[in-house]
Amino acid sequence: MVVPTGHPIRVLCVDDDAALLGLTAVILEKTTDSLVVDTEEEPETALERIHDQRYDCIVTDYEMPTMNGIELLEAVREFDENLPVILFTGSGSEAVASEAISAGVTNYLRKGAGTNQYELLANQITNAVSAYRNHQELECKTAAMEEAPVGITITDPSATDNPIIYANRTFTELTGYTQSDIIGHNCRFLQGERTRQEPVDEMRAAIDAREPVSVDIRNYRRDGTMFWNGVTIAPIGGDGESDLHFVGFQTDITRRKLAEERLNRQRERLEEFASTVSHDLRGPLTAASGYLKLAREQIDDDVPYLDEVEAAHERMETLIDDMLSLARAGTVATETAPVSLAAAADAAWNTSPHVESTLEIEVDGRTTLFADESRLVQLLENLFGNSHVHGTTEGHDGEKPTVTVTVGTLEDGFFVEDDGPGVPAADRDVIFESGYTTGEGTGLGLRIVRDIVDAHGWDVSIVEGSTGGARFEITGVESG
């Protein structure tokens, strides 16, 4: 006997014979633990109860004074086409059975002496309810697929050319094709002149290997307009080839792809501009620095303003370097790999001749992060440089200023902290803006930090450190 799992099976038995009705309920519940049986002698009242309460199956006699079993069946079918209804009658005939089948009865069973027929009835109830619940679940899933905000298709790789056998409403709206255009055809009808072969080959290889895959591909609607399609396909079904299918999810990502293309073009132009300006400025700057050196060799040391000229040259050199770094920092970090945080911090550390500085790396050497290694080092270099300039504590009796910088891990990232005076709370919202500075530096160092963080999809914030200094926390980082 098939007994559906999960919720109990609620059955309403309808029969004008009260004694027989009570016997039916007792035997059914005794025969199968999952059955919970209610009884009703009046068909009209039974119909009201069916409307007001949730039943999994109706068992009804045929001959009743005010409404026979088939009339009750027809009334039930008006509001639920699939609710199991079993005609359990002692006065049936082939004509009654034929009429019941025509009206959509689930099963037809003759009453008999003994309990064997009740066991058969319990078996019919559990089987019918199992099918009913499976049907309801399937309808729910189908409705969810139809109303899903993404295109959904199902293909049959066992058939010739892996045709589409299902497509939801969103897919037809996304592509402009009708169901008759889609069903029975391979999805290559969406391809066009600018569709690259690489993502197509990647999907074909995944299908051959029975593996999931996600690609971005240029597709075309029925009216010929191009759109970027974010496609994910995955195998579903059993182990046998005949049971295997592929489900595909399609999302219009045109706006995101166009935005990425615009951003990349802007970054390329910015980097080209920065490189050009850098090249055109470095020549005259090198010449000016050289002439300044020659001038110092040929004139007295007490000529005023030469130190200021040299300082101006150094600042121009720093501006050129920062401008190039800024132009390159914000491009999307697509090539990431596990990188040792401790090794990156060690590589980024540079001492200053004007500061007595110490680096403390509180990181397990085996700790790795998914990152672009060169950009991670650049990020740390800028944070360390910020601490050397702004995080120092003044020395005494002519001693150098001091700073201790600590690198440690967070639950989803890492931090860089110094033991200096910290950053006022009022400045923490603007400290990453371009040009923000307290008077030293170019004001681009922390902007570069933020751009590198954004390029990786991370987050950066500044809080007060454990000793009152500045603590930069980088979060949303995936561990290697």
Secondary structure, DSSP 4 states (H G I P E B T S, - for coil): -----SS-EEEEEE-S-HHHHHHHHHHHHHH-TTEEEEEES-HHHHHHHHHHS--SEEEE-S--SSS-HHHHHHHHHTT-SSS-EEEEESS--HHHHHHHHHHT-SEEEE--SSSHHHHHHHHHHHHHHHHHHHHHHHHHHHHHHHH-SSEEEEE-TTSTT--EEEE-HHHHHHH---HHHHTTS-GGGG--TT--HHHHHHHHHHHHTT--EEEEEEEE-TTS-EEEEEEEEEEES-SSGGG-EEEEEEEE-HHHHHHHHHHHHHHHHHHHHHHHHHHHHHHHHHHHHHHHHHHHHHS-TT-TTHHHHHHHHHHHHHHHHHHHHHHHHTS-----EEEEHHHHHHHH----TTSEEEEEEES-TT-EEEE-HHHHHHHHHHHHHHHHHHS-B--STTPPPEEEEEEEEETTEEEEEESSS---GGGTTTTTSTT--SSSS-S-HHHHHHHHHHHHT-EEEEEE-TTSSEEEEEESPPB-
